[in-house]
Amino acid sequence: DAIDRLNDQMRQNGRALEFGVDKVLDRTVVTVKNSETGKVVRQVPDETVLRVAHHLEEVKGLFQDDRI
C-alpha cells in the first residue's frame, strides 16, 4: 500500500521513478524510466544482481537438510 502511494506521488510530480518489491527476496526495487519512451534507464538493484540473488535462493534449499 505504501509503495502504491509513493508511485502515485512520483507520477503526480512528473517523476519517472517506480518503486516495487521483489517478492522472492522481499527487497525494494527502484526503476528509473525515460518519461518519453517508458524505457528503463536504470534499476537498483540491477536486473543481473536480482537474477543471481534468485538463483542463490534456489540453491540455498539444496544445502539445507530437513532431518536436522
C-alpha positions as CSV (number, residue, x, y, z in Angstrom):
1,D,0.0,0.0,0.0
2,A,2.8,2.4,0.9
3,I,4.6,1.6,-2.4
4,D,1.4,2.4,-4.4
5,R,1.1,5.7,-2.6
6,L,4.7,6.5,-3.4
7,N,4.3,5.6,-7.0
8,D,1.2,7.8,-7.3
9,Q,3.2,10.7,-5.8
10,M,6.0,10.2,-8.2
11,R,3.6,10.2,-11.2
12,Q,1.8,13.3,-9.9
13,N,5.1,15.1,-9.7
14,G,6.2,14.1,-13.2
15,R,8.9,11.8,-11.9
16,A,9.8,8.7,-13.9
17,L,10.6,6.6,-10.8
18,E,8.8,3.4,-10.0
19,F,9.1,1.6,-6.6
20,G,8.4,-2.1,-6.2
21,V,9.2,-5.1,-4.1
22,D,10.9,-8.2,-5.4
23,K,8.6,-10.9,-4.0
24,V,11.3,-13.6,-3.8
25,L,13.8,-11.5,-2.0
26,D,11.4,-9.2,-0.2
27,R,13.6,-6.3,-1.2
28,T,12.8,-2.9,-2.6
29,V,13.5,-2.3,-6.3
30,V,13.7,1.2,-7.8
31,T,13.3,1.7,-11.6
32,V,14.1,4.9,-13.4
33,K,12.4,5.2,-16.8
34,N,12.7,7.6,-19.7
35,S,9.5,9.6,-19.3
36,E,9.1,10.0,-23.1
37,T,9.7,6.4,-24.2
38,G,8.9,4.4,-21.0
39,K,12.2,2.6,-21.5
40,V,14.1,1.5,-18.3
41,V,17.2,3.7,-17.9
42,R,18.4,2.2,-14.6
43,Q,17.2,-0.2,-12.0
44,V,18.5,-0.6,-8.4
45,P,19.4,-3.3,-7.7
46,D,20.4,-4.2,-11.2
47,E,18.5,-7.0,-13.0
48,T,21.6,-9.1,-13.1
49,V,22.0,-8.8,-9.3
50,L,18.4,-9.8,-8.8
51,R,18.8,-12.9,-11.1
52,V,21.9,-14.0,-9.2
53,A,20.1,-13.5,-5.8
54,H,17.1,-15.5,-7.1
55,H,19.4,-18.4,-8.1
56,L,21.1,-18.3,-4.7
57,E,17.7,-18.6,-3.0
58,E,17.0,-21.6,-5.1
59,V,20.4,-23.2,-4.3
60,K,20.1,-22.4,-0.6
61,G,17.4,-25.1,-0.3
62,L,19.8,-27.7,-1.7
63,F,22.2,-27.2,1.2
64,Q,19.6,-27.5,4.0
65,D,18.9,-30.8,5.5
66,D,15.4,-31.2,6.8
67,R,16.4,-34.0,9.1
68,I,18.4,-31.7,11.4
